[in-house]
Amino acid sequence: MKQNEALIPDHGGYRKLKSFQLSQLVYDITARFCERYIDKYSRTRDQMVQAARSGVQNIAEGSQASGTSKKTELKLTNVARASLEELRLDYEDFLRQRKLSIWNRNDPRRQNLIDQRCATADDVARWVKKEHARGQGGQRGQAGPGGQNTPSTMSTPSTSSTKSTQSTPSTIEGIAANAALALIAVACTLLDRQLAVQARAFENEGGFTERLYRIRSEKRRTKMNEFP
């Protein structure tokens, strides 16, 4: 037994988790993406938003439940991971059905976005617009990654399939979907690591029942030592 082990240890604190922060960002950009590019009467729209929300909510719920149930924490974190996987497939379907390219894992645009460390949906939207402008060749001055120049078309989302300077056409909705996929991939990696840590902790320390048994046993031993 750990020295002065608490029956209910510190728990919660999910807002500090990188997985939560990134999943919340994915939720925000998904809500915006669906509002702009998915028909409001489409069932897919609700499913995508709900999958994104599930990722956020289950991380939070699992973290809060960890005080009394490591098993529940592990289960809910896994639900969050599964929800983001479902969302990833929806974005891939969006791109495939519209014959838009899906960036491969080594595409430099993915890493460029990740390196921006976007904190809000607005940050991601600005990056998407700059990347779209760069692909269009910059109608009023070419804008590179992180550049300052802004074309006149950036204020309004475009659905044109104008050829870009890259090897494949890049519509703004295609870039937005691929940006979401890049962030989802990072969130999934973080959750995979989180699940591995939680599984080891549950295996080594057990849950609330095991902790209760250890604390009771220690108290009984202490009382027996006090009265020889």
Secondary structure, DSSP 8 states (H G I E B T S, - for coil): --TT--SS-----GGG-HHHHHHHHHHHHHHHHHHHHS-TT-HHHHHHHHHHHHHHHHHHHHHHHTTT-HHHHHHHHHHHHHHHHHHHHHHHHHHHHTT-----TT-HHHHHHHHH---SHHHHHHHHHHHHHHHHT-TTS---TT-----GGGGS--------SSSS---HHHHHHHHHHHHHHHHHHHHHHHHHHHHHHHHHH--HHHHHHHHHHHHHHHHHHH--
